[in-house]
């Protein structure tokens, strides 16, 4: 991310040498300046990744600068300054702007990417994202009261749905995608980076995804060098020695329906082993369906199975 940030800074510096115009950088350009992972963008909008983008509040504010794409954003244009010289849209504003270009799932992934567990990479909070939407709504309401024909941006409702499934404190986008897979097959939302103490360690180990009520963890394993693989093997041994059932996930499990259903089935089977009760998966649901607030409020699985939780569940801000 650091290399990408400095490459983008060089590009922006070149633009600023050629023009005294200083609208805020936006969308993918803002993400790169903020060192936030760029989500998967559909081929229809691939151009976002190959050009420098700025935002203006009105179409009349547009100017033509070679190599610069100008987008109009007539909502609160919150900004931050990077390295004392590059003004870009704030994380919350950038996220809302992306709702026009991203599918719901990738909007959730982007929100998670902005709220990493690593404080050096954490750029915003659930509350800040929600507050930005409130401000946009308040602006539209005020405009209408003043007789102006004003409407919320096209992705507003998508943003509200995304916030129901976004989670702070994640470590990677693939962890987010793994979490959403489990919901698509009717399983409860697992806890994110659940802390446990193992052996004589005074510092906790954070489980990528966990069902503490069943002592089941789901760990996403990326591509590692040999040294990292040994550390992961040692880590897994400690977790299993502490009585947890360990489910390993790789990129081969995520991305196609057959692999994702097989993963959900593995998790359901581990829950059955712990509880002695049959766990039925649902037919695969869409991200739109699993973001229905009525489904998110349903009785937790352990209660439906009449099972006493083995460890406490940490409430999230959305619950």
C-alpha positions as CSV (number, residue, x, y, z in Angstrom):
1,X,0.0,0.0,0.0
2,X,2.9,2.4,0.8
3,X,4.4,2.0,-2.7
4,X,1.0,2.6,-4.3
5,X,0.5,5.7,-2.2
6,X,3.8,7.3,-3.2
7,X,3.3,6.5,-6.8
8,X,-0.1,8.2,-6.7
9,X,1.5,11.2,-4.8
10,X,4.0,11.5,-7.7
11,X,1.1,11.6,-10.2
12,X,-0.8,14.1,-8.2
13,X,2.3,16.3,-7.8
14,X,2.7,16.3,-11.6
15,X,-0.9,17.4,-12.0
16,X,-0.4,20.2,-9.4
17,X,2.7,21.4,-11.3
18,X,0.7,21.7,-14.4
19,X,-2.4,23.4,-12.9
20,X,-3.1,25.8,-10.0
21,X,-6.6,24.3,-9.8
22,X,-7.0,22.4,-6.5
23,X,-10.3,20.4,-6.3
24,X,-10.1,17.4,-3.9
25,X,-8.9,14.1,-5.3
26,X,-11.6,11.4,-5.1
27,X,-12.6,7.8,-5.6
28,X,-9.6,5.5,-6.4
29,X,-7.2,8.4,-6.3
30,X,-8.4,9.2,-2.7
31,X,-8.1,5.6,-1.7
32,X,-4.5,5.4,-2.9
33,X,-3.5,8.6,-1.2
34,X,-5.2,7.3,2.0
35,X,-3.5,3.9,1.7
36,X,-6.8,2.1,1.6
37,X,-7.2,-1.1,-0.4
38,X,-9.0,-0.6,-3.7
39,X,-12.1,-2.9,-3.9
40,X,-13.0,-5.0,-6.9
41,X,-14.5,-2.7,-9.5
42,X,-16.6,-4.0,-12.4
43,X,-15.2,-3.9,-15.9
44,X,-17.8,-1.2,-16.7
45,X,-15.9,1.2,-14.3
46,X,-12.3,0.0,-14.8
47,X,-11.3,3.5,-16.0
48,X,-11.5,4.6,-12.3
49,X,-8.3,2.7,-11.7
50,X,-6.2,4.2,-14.5
51,X,-6.8,8.0,-14.2
52,X,-6.5,10.7,-11.6
53,X,-10.0,11.7,-10.3
54,X,-11.1,14.9,-8.6
55,X,-14.5,15.9,-7.3
56,X,-16.5,19.2,-7.6
57,X,-19.8,20.1,-6.1
58,X,-21.4,21.5,-9.3
59,X,-21.1,20.7,-13.0
60,X,-20.2,24.4,-13.6
61,X,-17.1,23.9,-11.6
62,X,-15.6,21.4,-14.1
63,X,-12.3,22.2,-15.9
64,X,-10.4,20.3,-18.5
65,X,-7.0,19.1,-17.3
66,X,-5.1,16.5,-19.3
67,X,-5.0,13.1,-17.4
68,X,-7.7,14.2,-14.9
69,X,-11.3,13.0,-14.7
70,X,-13.8,15.3,-12.9
71,X,-16.8,13.9,-11.1
72,X,-19.7,15.9,-9.7
73,X,-20.6,15.3,-6.0
74,X,-23.3,17.7,-4.8
75,X,-23.3,16.4,-1.3
76,X,-21.0,17.2,1.7
77,X,-17.5,17.3,0.2
78,X,-15.6,16.5,3.3
79,X,-11.8,16.5,2.8
80,X,-8.5,15.6,4.5
81,X,-5.0,16.7,3.6
82,X,-2.3,14.1,2.9
83,X,1.4,14.8,3.6
84,X,0.6,18.5,3.9
85,X,0.0,19.0,0.1
86,X,-2.7,16.7,-1.3
87,X,-6.3,17.3,-0.5
88,X,-8.7,14.4,-1.0
89,X,-12.2,13.4,0.0
90,X,-12.5,12.0,3.5
91,X,-12.8,8.2,4.0
92,X,-16.5,8.5,4.7
93,X,-17.1,10.8,1.7
94,X,-15.0,8.5,-0.5
95,X,-17.0,5.5,0.6
96,X,-20.3,7.1,-0.1
97,X,-19.1,8.2,-3.5
98,X,-18.1,4.6,-4.4
99,X,-21.7,3.4,-3.8
100,X,-22.6,4.5,-7.3
101,X,-19.8,2.3,-8.8
102,X,-19.7,-0.8,-6.5
103,X,-21.9,-3.8,-6.0
104,X,-23.3,-4.1,-2.4
105,X,-20.7,-6.8,-1.4
106,X,-17.7,-4.7,-2.5
107,X,-19.2,-1.7,-0.7
108,X,-19.1,-3.8,2.5
109,X,-15.6,-4.9,1.7
110,X,-14.5,-1.3,1.2
111,X,-16.1,-0.2,4.5
112,X,-14.2,-3.0,6.3
113,X,-10.9,-2.0,4.5
114,X,-11.3,1.5,6.0
115,X,-11.6,0.1,9.6
116,X,-8.7,-2.2,9.9
117,X,-7.6,-3.7,13.3
118,X,-4.1,-2.3,12.7
119,X,-4.4,1.3,13.9
120,X,-1.9,2.5,11.3
121,X,-4.4,1.4,8.6
122,X,-7.7,2.4,10.4
123,X,-9.2,5.4,8.6
124,X,-12.7,5.7,9.9
125,X,-15.5,4.1,12.0
126,X,-19.0,2.8,11.6
127,X,-20.3,5.9,13.4
128,X,-18.4,8.2,11.0
129,X,-19.7,6.4,7.9
130,X,-23.3,6.6,9.3
131,X,-22.9,10.3,10.3
132,X,-21.9,11.2,6.7
133,X,-25.0,9.5,5.4
134,X,-27.0,11.5,8.0
135,X,-25.4,14.7,6.8
136,X,-26.2,14.0,3.2
137,X,-29.8,13.3,4.1
138,X,-30.0,16.5,6.1
139,X,-28.7,18.5,3.2
140,X,-31.3,17.1,0.8
141,X,-34.0,17.7,3.4
142,X,-32.9,21.4,3.8
143,X,-32.7,21.9,0.1
144,X,-36.3,20.6,-0.3
145,X,-37.5,22.9,2.5
146,X,-35.9,25.8,0.6
147,X,-37.8,24.8,-2.6
148,X,-34.9,23.2,-4.4
149,X,-35.5,19.9,-6.3
150,X,-32.9,17.7,-4.5
151,X,-32.5,14.0,-4.2
152,X,-30.2,11.6,-2.4
153,X,-27.4,9.9,-4.3
154,X,-28.2,6.7,-6.1
155,X,-26.3,4.5,-3.8
156,X,-27.7,5.9,-0.5
157,X,-29.9,2.9,0.4
158,X,-27.0,0.6,-0.6
159,X,-24.8,2.3,1.9
160,X,-27.4,1.9,4.7
161,X,-27.6,-1.8,3.9
162,X,-23.8,-2.1,3.8
163,X,-23.4,-0.7,7.2
164,X,-25.6,-3.5,8.7
165,X,-23.0,-6.0,7.5
166,X,-19.7,-4.0,7.8
167,X,-17.4,-4.8,10.7
168,X,-14.6,-2.8,12.3
169,X,-11.3,-4.5,13.1
170,X,-10.7,-6.8,10.2
171,X,-7.3,-7.6,8.7
172,X,-8.0,-8.4,5.1
173,X,-10.7,-8.2,2.3
174,X,-10.7,-11.9,1.9
175,X,-11.7,-12.3,5.6
176,X,-14.7,-10.0,4.8
177,X,-15.6,-12.1,1.7
178,X,-15.3,-15.3,3.8
179,X,-17.6,-13.9,6.5
180,X,-20.3,-12.9,3.9
181,X,-20.2,-16.4,2.4
182,X,-21.3,-18.0,5.7
183,X,-24.2,-15.6,5.9
184,X,-25.3,-16.4,2.4
185,X,-26.0,-20.0,3.5
186,X,-27.9,-19.1,6.6
187,X,-25.2,-19.2,9.2
188,X,-24.9,-16.5,11.8
189,X,-22.4,-13.7,11.3
190,X,-19.1,-14.9,13.0
191,X,-17.2,-12.7,15.3
192,X,-14.3,-10.7,13.8
193,X,-10.8,-11.0,15.3
194,X,-12.0,-12.6,18.5
195,X,-9.3,-12.5,21.2
196,X,-8.2,-15.6,23.0
197,X,-5.4,-16.3,25.4
198,X,-3.5,-19.6,24.9
199,X,-0.7,-21.3,26.8
200,X,1.3,-18.9,29.0
201,X,0.9,-16.0,26.6
202,X,0.0,-12.7,28.2
203,X,-1.0,-11.2,24.8
204,X,-4.1,-12.5,23.0
205,X,-4.2,-14.3,19.7
206,X,-6.9,-12.8,17.4
207,X,-8.9,-15.3,15.5
208,X,-9.9,-14.1,12.0
209,X,-13.5,-15.3,12.3
210,X,-15.0,-17.2,15.2
211,X,-18.1,-18.7,16.7
212,X,-17.0,-18.6,20.4
213,X,-20.3,-20.0,21.4
214,X,-19.2,-23.3,19.7
215,X,-15.4,-22.7,20.0
216,X,-15.0,-22.8,16.2
217,X,-12.7,-20.6,14.3
218,X,-12.3,-19.9,10.6
219,X,-8.8,-18.7,9.6
220,X,-8.1,-17.3,6.1
221,X,-4.6,-18.4,4.9
222,X,-3.1,-16.2,2.2
223,X,0.1,-16.9,0.2
224,X,3.0,-16.9,2.7
225,X,6.7,-17.6,2.6
226,X,8.1,-20.6,4.4
227,X,8.8,-18.7,7.7
228,X,5.2,-17.4,7.8
229,X,3.9,-20.9,7.1
230,X,5.8,-22.2,10.1
231,X,4.4,-19.5,12.3
232,X,0.8,-20.3,11.1
233,X,1.3,-24.0,11.8
234,X,2.5,-23.2,15.3
235,X,-0.4,-20.8,15.8
236,X,-2.9,-23.4,14.6
237,X,-1.5,-26.0,17.0
238,X,-1.9,-23.6,20.0
239,X,-5.5,-22.8,19.0
240,X,-6.4,-26.4,18.7
241,X,-4.6,-27.3,21.9
242,X,-6.9,-24.7,23.6
243,X,-9.9,-26.7,22.5
244,X,-11.0,-24.9,19.3
245,X,-12.1,-26.5,16.1
246,X,-10.0,-24.9,13.4
247,X,-11.2,-24.4,9.8
248,X,-8.7,-23.3,7.3
249,X,-9.8,-21.2,4.3
250,X,-7.8,-20.3,1.2
251,X,-8.6,-18.4,-2.0
252,X,-9.6,-21.8,-3.6
253,X,-12.6,-21.8,-1.2
254,X,-13.8,-18.4,-2.2
255,X,-15.0,-17.1,-5.5
256,X,-17.2,-19.9,-7.0
257,X,-20.5,-21.1,-5.6
258,X,-19.5,-24.8,-5.3
259,X,-16.4,-24.0,-3.2
260,X,-18.3,-21.5,-1.1
261,X,-21.2,-23.9,-0.4
262,X,-18.6,-26.6,0.5
263,X,-17.0,-24.2,3.0
264,X,-20.4,-23.4,4.6
265,X,-21.1,-27.1,4.9
266,X,-17.7,-27.7,6.6
267,X,-18.6,-25.0,9.2
268,X,-22.1,-26.5,9.7
269,X,-20.6,-30.0,10.2
270,X,-18.2,-28.6,12.9
271,X,-21.2,-27.0,14.7
272,X,-23.0,-30.4,14.5
273,X,-20.0,-32.1,16.1
274,X,-19.9,-29.6,19.0
275,X,-23.7,-29.5,19.6
276,X,-24.8,-32.9,18.6
277,X,-27.7,-31.1,16.7
278,X,-28.4,-31.1,13.0
279,X,-27.6,-27.7,11.3
280,X,-29.5,-27.0,8.1
281,X,-28.0,-24.6,5.6
282,X,-30.3,-22.4,3.5
283,X,-30.3,-22.1,-0.3
284,X,-27.7,-19.6,-1.3
285,X,-28.8,-16.0,-0.8
286,X,-27.7,-12.8,-2.4
287,X,-25.9,-10.1,-0.5
288,X,-29.0,-8.0,-0.8
289,X,-31.0,-10.7,0.9
290,X,-28.6,-11.2,3.8
291,X,-28.6,-7.5,4.5
292,X,-32.3,-7.5,5.3
293,X,-32.6,-6.2,8.8
294,X,-35.3,-8.8,9.7
295,X,-32.9,-11.6,9.0
296,X,-30.1,-10.0,11.0
297,X,-32.4,-9.8,14.0
298,X,-33.4,-13.5,14.0
299,X,-32.7,-15.7,17.0
300,X,-29.0,-16.8,17.2
301,X,-28.3,-20.4,16.1
302,X,-27.1,-21.5,19.6
303,X,-30.5,-20.5,21.0
304,X,-32.4,-22.3,18.3
305,X,-30.3,-25.4,19.0
306,X,-30.9,-24.9,22.8
307,X,-27.1,-25.0,23.3
308,X,-25.3,-23.3,26.2
309,X,-22.5,-21.1,24.7
310,X,-19.0,-22.3,25.5
311,X,-17.6,-18.8,25.4
312,X,-19.2,-15.3,25.4
313,X,-20.1,-13.5,22.2
314,X,-18.9,-9.9,22.0
315,X,-21.7,-7.6,20.8
316,X,-21.0,-5.4,17.8
317,X,-22.1,-1.8,17.3
318,X,-24.7,-3.1,14.8
319,X,-26.4,-5.4,17.3
